[in-house]
Amino acid sequence: MPPSISPKNNNSHDATPVWLDRDLSLLAFNARVLDWAKRPEVPLLERLRYLCIVSSNLDEFFEVRAALHHSMANPKAAPDAAGAQAQQSLSKLAHELVDEQYALYNDVLLPAFAKEGIRILSFGERTLVQHRWVKTFFEREVRPLLLPVGLDPAHPFPQVANKSLNFIVHLSGSDAFGRDNEIAIVKVPRSLPRLIRLPDKLSGKRMLFVSISSVIRAHLADLFPGRVVGQFSQFRVTRHSDLAVDEEDVKNLRTALRQGLVHRNYGQAVRLEVSSGCSEYLSDFLLQQFELPVSALYRVHGPVNLVRLNQLIDLVDSPALLFPSYHASYPHQLSTVSSIFERLQIGDVLIHQPFESFDGVLAFLREAVRDPQVLAIKQTIYRTGADSSLMELLREAVQRGKEVTVVVELKARFDEEANINWAEKLEYIGAQVVYGVVGLKTHAKMLLVSRREGRSIRRYAHLSTGNYNPRTAKLYTDVSHLTAEPKLTQDIENVFSLLANQSKIPRLNKLWLAPFNLQRNLMDLVDKTAQAASGGMTCRIVLKMNTLTDERLMEALLRAGQAGVSIDLIVRGACMLPAQRPGLSENIRVRSIIGRFLEHSRVFYFLKGQSESLYLSSADWMNRNMLRRVELAWPVEDPALRRRIVDECLMSSLKDNVDAWILNSDGHYTRVAPARSRALKPKPLQSAQSALMAVYNTKP
């Protein structure tokens, strides 16, 4: 079914805009990702990886978004027919997507793995000698870590952690005290591997595995001596996990967040997954315990946590079942220079990741750390990961006597703990660590280096559409911009001052800054393009981003399209703006690129006659990015660099007929097929990512 729509009032034009539902659009995005797992031309282990990615995305979706829908559909709450209908549509689409995942896993992927000699053996498929080995493994490695809890008034239902594997068991007979308590819970520690490979001597020439759930299931009776195990099921509960901290009411944000992390695993339950064969008696019992409606119950034909099947990718040593390895080139603008500082004195540098490697950014910071003329380094950190060479360089800078200021965003969702740990490590050795502005997330990505040159101080900067995370820099498409342009670097210095002391900053020269003027300036630029089109000029807007949900900006795009501006939107994920609607958005086209790498660049291009402007940004077009975050957008003024971004980030995506999906006027996405000429010959296949990989690929 297409995403549902809801009308919004708008007095700025005659047509009333009708936005697509954000959450249903998010689920539709995951359906597009799942399509990669369906493609027979994709290597088998990579198909499994895409299946796991969808499961991970759905976990996060439920952890962050589902609680709102449960509250709208709660019968105890005030009646809200629209909320209940939205929740029903969401639940239906989510169930369909999960069912599709497991059908693909059972009916397609497992048989394909079996043909490759790779099998996950169920209890009934194991030989006698394999049963003996599994029992020995259970007694030695598993049983010592399990402590079943029989439920009675003295033993209430135990705390079950978010996304953990558990078993519920129905028992008959009496316990040691002659009582007939029927229900027991077995919690499976996260330290246990979810897949165990059988020894070669038990596998022949195949790779055979058993799942930890199958191992425990086969020996449940051993955990309850003297009792008879009847009905049982594995289960997993997903909980609302968005940390909420009243920043105005805490003395130390870092301490408050660390305390909140302890409770994250035990928030409000929003989803319950059980085995497909779980009896209604047990599933109803669990739903009652977690205070969930029946719509929150997911019966799955396989492991309740497909994400953990990622372990199979690591355990199977078969390069033929993976994508061919890709070796990003060193940034070509830096490949022949001995000093990045000297290169930036000539002009700006762009790095298109992951086609060009993140090593260029690390080289810039490394040169700054080890250059005795560098006096100060300032950097924002949103997501950097637990093991980061970049953060180690900042520690080295402190040890070398540089003035290091790091703005750490502690509230980066699901990266809070890693960021807290880095903040403490940097503070311990003397870095100045600040946490941005109360009530706002600092999502801007910027690095500023101050260097003494003669009698003056010169600034060098790095701005990025992505995160300072060396691992995801190999997996996400992003644009890094290195510059020594005085006005732009002065703006960056002023933004760092704002983040450190919240003082008013002077009028910025080139940067657009949220929450102050980013939304307004983008709207003005869209409206000016519309005015030019109304005056007869040829005008075009091409925007690339992850998400489009900000209503004021969408309204501006509708006005521009109705004024005659040709608009192409390349939106990877959720998009609430309908495309190609008669009388509303005929001039607006929306496409989504789902490729080997995660599309993550934010690029905004505007053409009025012969005049063009292009901005890179850390911000998606979402209300929170515009009004509740510190975000940046900045111009690319060098014509050659601007043309490179247009060609590599925008035009290549618009020509893609392999990995692209089109948003139709009915709210559905359809995968692009190669266009046919009058001679019925299809155009050559064009994948934007594959083409860039071919251009930038190097040998190891």
Secondary structure as UniProt FT lines:
FT   STRAND          5..7
FT   STRAND          18..20
FT   HELIX           22..38
FT   TURN            40..41
FT   HELIX           44..73
FT   TURN            75..76
FT   HELIX           81..104
FT   HELIX           105..109
FT   HELIX           110..115
FT   TURN            116..117
FT   STRAND          118..120
FT   HELIX           123..125
FT   HELIX           128..137
FT   HELIX           138..142
FT   HELIX           143..145
FT   STRAND          149..150
FT   TURN            153..154
FT   TURN            162..163
FT   STRAND          166..172
FT   TURN            176..177
FT   STRAND          183..187
FT   TURN            190..191
FT   STRAND          195..197
FT   HELIX           200..202
FT   TURN            203..205
FT   STRAND          207..211
FT   HELIX           212..218
FT   HELIX           220..223
FT   TURN            225..226
FT   STRAND          228..239
FT   HELIX           247..249
FT   HELIX           253..264
FT   TURN            265..266
FT   STRAND          269..275
FT   TURN            276..277
FT   HELIX           280..290
FT   HELIX           294..296
FT   STRAND          297..300
FT   HELIX           306..309
FT   HELIX           310..315
FT   HELIX           319..321
FT   TURN            332..336
FT   HELIX           340..346
FT   STRAND          349..353
FT   TURN            354..355
FT   HELIX           359..370
FT   TURN            372..373
FT   STRAND          374..381
FT   HELIX           389..399
FT   TURN            400..401
FT   STRAND          403..408
FT   TURN            410..411
FT   TURN            413..414
FT   HELIX           416..428
FT   TURN            429..430
FT   STRAND          432..434
FT   TURN            438..439
FT   STRAND          441..442
FT   STRAND          446..453
FT   TURN            454..455
FT   STRAND          456..464
FT   TURN            470..471
FT   HELIX           472..474
FT   STRAND          476..483
FT   HELIX           486..501
FT   STRAND          512..514
FT   TURN            515..517
FT   HELIX           518..534
FT   TURN            535..536
FT   STRAND          539..545
FT   HELIX           551..562
FT   TURN            563..564
FT   STRAND          566..571
FT   TURN            582..584
FT   TURN            586..587
FT   STRAND          588..593
FT   STRAND          598..599
FT   STRAND          603..608
FT   TURN            609..610
FT   STRAND          611..617
FT   HELIX           623..627
FT   STRAND          629..635
FT   HELIX           639..645
FT   HELIX           646..651
FT   HELIX           652..655
FT   STRAND          660..663
FT   TURN            665..666
FT   STRAND          669..671
FT   TURN            678..679
FT   HELIX           688..696
//
